[in-house]
Amino acid sequence: MTAGHTTFPDLARDVRADFPILAADLDGKPLVYLDNAATTHIPHQVLDAIRAFYGNDNSNVGRGVHTLGMRATGRLMRSRERVRAFLNAADAGEVVFTKSATESLNLVARGFGTQVVSAGDEVLISGLEHHSNLLPWRRLCAETGAVLRIAAVDEHGELSPDSFRAQITERTRLIAVAHVSNVQGTVNPVREIAAEAHRHGVLVVVDGAQAVAHRTVDVRDLDADFYGFSAHKMYGPQGTGVLYGKAEHLDRMEPLHLGGGMTPIATYEDGPVGARPPLKFEAGSPNVAGMVGIAAAMDYLDGLGRDAVGAHDSALAAQAVEGLRALDGVTVYGAQEPRGGIVSFNVDGVSPHDVGGHLNASGIATRTGAHCAFPFISGLGIEGSVRASFGVYNTPEEVESFIKALSALEKG
């Protein structure tokens, strides 16, 4: 990667050599990887950082006074500070490491939601949420006697602040919303939703899994109360996630797990464990290599320039939409431009899985099905779709190959 290259379409050509997997042999076909919303690939800069940790600093963290233990502890602390800076959080203590966005959202629902939601209260989510931002709130409502309410999407499957405003009542306690839809790349008006919610004293939880790889995320500007995401959707390793929470909320929140590392003392008697955020939410030996990896991924994205990355991914999505709409019998979902690097579509008379199989025969990787957003997909009147999602290493030529392969299916 050459620092400072931020012009579309040069960005992808500059960075492709950073990703070893792009040279994979798929039975003689080059890989065209358009499944980035599921998992992005990892550049050698991130792989090297993880390898260097295991090769030079690997040890458990916390109270070891030997050299490797102190090195590992330092790497964890620097990684937490890197995440703080990436999100523009006020303090590194507002950064909790988890294993995924899913765990982050469950932590809020179980550890915080139970303290602010009671029988007869309401939890409001949007009609386009991933199951990970639906099921934890459904269970919370079932266990507390609260009511789960849904902010409707329009005919294009998109949200407006008005759709939330219309549903907020004096019993609303929490709003949970995706920053970017994982189905069709809709960029939701999170800042406006949060402002409206806070006017009513309602707290806002944001699923940022599909946002952090494509745009600058400033949690203080958004005024999110909680914001969760995963490393593996932003060029980092699997098994690592982040929960940002405002300090006053984390102080109040209860941990999901208890054990070593999250408290300095424990006794045989009942009583508080004496833990403080963020460590009270990180029981057990931490995934330091994953934390090093996510910090390295953030360095990588910032080196490219997050605005440049967002412009690149949106431009490819726009190119794909234009090509898809030129094909007879293809329906593209969503009306918003630009998109968050995701395009969802169907081909008349052909199941999404068959379309995905046809594309795979040409070495093109896409996602098919309901995308863990079954209520939203059902609301569109379909059983599933094909999803193409774009990353920094994708090129306009790959989009052309994608459209050409679909055109061959159309003619067949």
N, C-alpha and C positions, 0 to 999 in steps of 0.2 A: 504494500500500500504506500502510495506517495502522499504525504500530508499536504493538505491544501487543495486537493482536487475535489471540487464541489459542484461541477457542472454536469447537468443531465445532457446527453446520455453517457458521458465519459466516466461517471462514478463507477458503474458496474465493471467497465473494462479495466479500470485501475485496481479494483479490489478482488477480482476473480481468483487471482493467484494466491490470495490469502486463505482460500478455502480448499483444503486438500480433497474433500469428498467430491468436488465438482469434476474431478478427473476419474471418477468411478466408471468402470466398464459395465454397461448394462447390455450384455450380449451384443457388443459392437455398436450400440447406440449411445450418443452423448446424453448426459443427464440434463433435462430441463426441469428444474425443481420449482414447482408452483404450489407448494403446500406449506408455505412459511407461517401461516396462521396457526398451524398445528405445532410445528417445531422448526425453528431456523437451524441452519448449520453453523458450525463453530470455526472461526478463523484461527490460523496458527498462532496469532498473538495471544488468544485466550488459552489455547491448548498449551502453549509454552509457559504461560503463567501458572497453570495448574500443575504441569510437569515440574516446574521449578520449585513449587511448594513441596510436592512429594519428594523431590530429590534433595532439597536443601534444608527445609524447615519443618518437615512433618513431625508433629507431636501433638499431644492433647494440650488444651489451653487451660488457663485459670491460675492454679496455685503452684504449679511447678516452677522452681527457681533455677532449674538447669537451662542451659543456653537454648536448646531446641524448643523447650516449653515457652520460654520468653519470646523467641522468634515467632512461634505460631500464634501466641497471644497478640503480638504486635500486628501480625497480618490480619487477624480478625478485626482488631480495632481500626486499622487503616481501611479495611473493606467497608466497615460500617460507616465510617466518615465519608468514604467515596459515594456510597448510596445517598447519604444525607445531602451532599453537594449536588448530586445528579438530580434529586427531587426538589432541591431548595427547601428542605425541611429546616426548621429552626434549630434543631439539636440532634446529635447522633443518637441520643436516648429515645428518639421517636421512631427509630428504625429497628424493627423486629425481623430477624431472619426466620423463615419458615421453609417448608419443602416445596411449596407451590402457591399459586394464587388461590387454588381451592382451599388449602389449609388456612391461608390468611383469612378468607371470608368465613370459614367455619369458626375460626378463633374469635372473630368479632361476634358472630351470631351466638355462640355458646358462652363466651366469656364476658361479653358486654351487653348483648341484646337481652339476656335474661334479667339484667339489672334495670333496664329502662322500659321494658315492655311487660305489661300486665294484662289480665283478662279484660276484654273489651277495647283494648288499644288496637292500633292499626299499624301494619308495616306495609309500605308502598314500594313496589318494584315496577319496572317497565315491562311492557309486553314483548320485549326482544331479548330477554336475558338468557345467557348460558345456564345450563342446569346447576352449575356451581354457584350461581348467584340467584337461584330460585329455591333449590331444595333446602339449604340451611335455614332460610327464612320461613319456608313452609313448615318445617319441623318446629322452629321457634314458636310460630303461631299455634300449632297443634298442642304444644306442651304448656303454653301459657294461657291459652284461651283467647288469644288475640286474633285479629282478622287480617288476612292477606289481601291487599287490594292491588289492582293492576292499572297502571297508567297506559292507556290505549295508544297504539301506533296508528298512523294514517294509512291510506290505501297503498302507499308505497312501502309500508313497514318502517316508517320513520317517526321520530319523536319530536315534540316541541315542548318548551317550558309550560305552555298552556295545558298540555295533557297531564302534567303533574299538578299544576295549580288547581285544576278542576277536581282533583282527587284528595287534596290535603284537607283534613278536618281537624277539629280540636283534639281528636284522639290519635292523630298520626304521631308516631314517635321516631320512626326510622324510615329513610328512603335508601334503597339500594339500586344502583344503575351502572351499566357498562359505559365506559368512556367511549369505546368503539365497538360496534356490533361485530361479533365473530362470524356472522352469516353473510352480511352484505357490505361490511365496511362503513356503515353509517357512523359518522362522528357526532356524538350526542352533545347537546349544549349543557355540559356538566356545570360550568361556572354559573350559568343562569339558573339552573335547577337548584344548585346549592344556595344561591342568594335568596331565592324564593323560599326554600325550606327553612333557612335560618331566620327569616323574618317571622316564621311561625314557631320557632324554637325546635325545629325538627333536625335531627342529625342525618348526615349523608355518608354512605359507604359506596366507594367507587371501585368497580372491577376494571383495573387498568391493563389486563393481560394483553389486549390487542392494541394498546396505545403506545407503550413505552418504546417500542422499536421504531416507531414511525413519526414521532413528534416530540417536541420539548414538553415535559410534564413538570409543572411548577405547582406543588401541592398547596403552597400558601396563596398563590394567585387563584387557583381553583377554589380554595377554601374548603377542601374536602376534610371531613372529620377522620375518615380512614381511606386508605388507598392501597390496594393489593395487586401484585403481579408476579410473574414467573421469569426466571432467567432464561429458560430454554426457548422462549419466544422472542428473545432479544440478543441472540448470538452467544448465549452463555450455556452452561451445563444444565442437564436435567437434574431434578431433585433439589433445586434451590429456588426459594421464593422470598418475597419481601412483603411485610405489612408495615405501612406507615400509619401512625396514629398520633393525633394531637396529644401532647403530654398529659393534659388533664383527663383525657379518656383512658389512656394507658394506665394511669395511676389507679383508676377505678376498676379496670377490667381484671377479671380473674383468669388465671392460666388454665389451659386445657390439660397440661401434663405437669406432674410433679416429679422431682428427682434431683440427681446431682447436677451441680453447676448453676441451678437457678436460685439457690439460697445459701447463705454462708453457714447456717446452723439449723439443726433439726433435733427435736427431742421426742420422747415417748408420750408427751402430753399434747392435748389439743391446743390449738392456738395458731396465730399467724406464722407463716414460714419466714417472714422477714425479707422476702425478695422485693427487688425494685425493678421497674422496667429499664431496659428491655430484657434483662437476663431472666426475669421471672417467667417469661414466655418461652424460654429456650432450654428447657430441661434436657439433660443428657449430653453426651459428647457432640459438639457441633460439627457440621459439615464445613470445616474451614476451607477445604479445597474448593467447594462450591461457592463459598463467599469470595474467595480470591478470584474465582472464575467470573462471577457476576460483576465484580469491580473492574476486571480486565475488559469485559464486554462493554461496560460503560465508558472506559477509556477509549475503546475502539470506536464506538458511536460518536463520542465527542470529537475524536480525531477527524472523522469524516465530516462532522457538522450535522447536527440533528435536523436543522432546517433543510439542508441539502438532501439528507436521507428521506425526509418526509416528502419533499418535492419530487424526488426520483420515484419513490414507490407510488405516489398518487398519479404521476404522469404515466407510468406503466399500466396502472388500473384504468385510466382514462383511455389509453390506446387499446386495451383489451375490450372495453365497453364499446368503443367505436367499431372495432372489428366484429364483435359479436352481433351488434345490432344490424350490421350489413348482411348477415346470414339469414336466409329464410328459415322460419320455424324455430328461432332461438328467442327465448324470453330471458331478459336480464332483470334482476330484482333490485329495487331501490332506485331512487331518482336523484340522489344527492351527488353533486360534483363539487370539489374533488372527493374521492373516497379514501378511506384509511388503508389503502393497499390491498383491498379485498374485493373480489367480484364474484357474485353468485348467479347461476343461470341454469336453464334447462333447455333441452332439445325436444321439440314436439315428437311424441310417439316413441321416444327412446328413454329407458330408465336412466337415472343418474349413474348408477353403477356400471351400466353398459357403456355410457359415454366415458366414464373414468377408465374402464378397461381398454377402450379404443385408444384413448390418449396414451395410456401406459405402454401400449404396443409400439408407440413412436418415441418412447423414452420420456414422456411428459407426465410428471407427478402432480396430481390434483387431489382434492378431497371430495368424497361423495357421501350423501346421506342427510341426516337431520342436524348434524354438527352440534350435537348435545344442546340443541335449542328447540326441542320438539314442539312446545306450545306456539312458538313464533312461526316455525315452519308450517304447522297446521293452520295457523291463522292466515297464511298466504294461500291456502287452498291446495297445497302440494304435500307430498310425502317425503320429499327430499330435494336436494339440488346438487349441482356440481359447483365447487368453490375453487377458484384460482386466486392465490394470494402471493404477493410479491415482496422480495427482499432486495438488499443492496447489491447482490451479485447477479440479479436478473437483468436482461438486456432487451432492447426493442426487437432485436432479431429473434429472441426466444418467444416474444409475444406473437410475432409474425408466424413462427413455426406452430405455435399453439392454435392460432386461427386457421392456418392452412390444414392442420390435422382435423379440426372440426369441420372444415369445408368438405374434406374427403368423406367424412361420416355423413354429412348432409346429402352429398351426391349419391352415396351408396344406399 
